[in-house]
Each structure stands twice: as C-alpha cells, then as structure tokens.
C-alpha cells in the first residue's frame, strides 16, 4: 500500500527518508530512455519523475506510460551522477508523484542538499 498522500511536501520528505533507508531510487524507462515530461509548475521546463518505492513507481507504468518498465537506481549514483547531470541539463526532479500525478518538482541541487543533511 502506498504511503503517498495529497501533501506534496510530505511526499518529498518521504522520498528522501525512504531512499536514504533503502539506498534505491525508482524510475520509469523505455527503449527511448528515462521518462520525462513537461513541468506543470514551471514554464518551458522538463521534469523527470522518481519514486522512493517500486510499488509507487509501478502504479504509473500504465496507460500512456505502459511501455515503461520500473527500474532501480542506486542512491549513491543518483546523488553523485544523476543530480549533477540533470542540473547541467536544466531538468527538474519530480519526487514521489501520487496517483493524481501531483508531486513536488525540485531543482537537482535542492534535492542534493536534502541528502547532505
């Protein structure tokens, strides 16, 4: 059962806490690459969603995203490589999007700071 709620700030905090605990981040990938879409919060911005649990990520691999598979990324690689690359590319991170696709969109640097604490 999902721990995600309508509180996107709480879902962000859950993302950081759970990924620190499991040392894994979950995303959706197909033959063309990792899922990304247009930001709903910031104009002309791209956002790449990630989840703190395989189950929550799997919940989104349906309908228009049904060709995506759920894959894990080790947390150290996510923080040390992915966040740097996504920051350079100007891509936002979508954290723990709930069933309504609501979730906090954060700058990669902001997320990296949360892991530093």
C-alpha positions, 0 to 999 in steps of 0.5 A: 500500500502506498504511503503517498498522500495529497501533501506534496511536501510530505511526499518529498520528505518521504522520498528522501527518508525512504531512499536514504533507508533503502539506498534505491531510487525508482524510475520509469524507462523505455527503449527511448530512455528515462521518462520525462515530461513537461513541468506543470509548475514551471514554464518551458521546463522538463521534469523527470519523475522518481519514486522512493518505492517500486510499488509507487513507481509501478502504479504509473507504468500504465496507460500512456506510460505502459511501455515503461518498465520500473527500474532501480537506481542506486542512491549513491549514483543518483546523488553523485551522477544523476543530480549533477547531470540533470542540473547541467541539463536544466531538468527538474526532479519530480519526487514521489508523484501520487496517483493524481500525478501531483508531486513536488518538482525540485531543482537537482541541487535542492534535492542534493542538499536534502541528502547532505543533511 
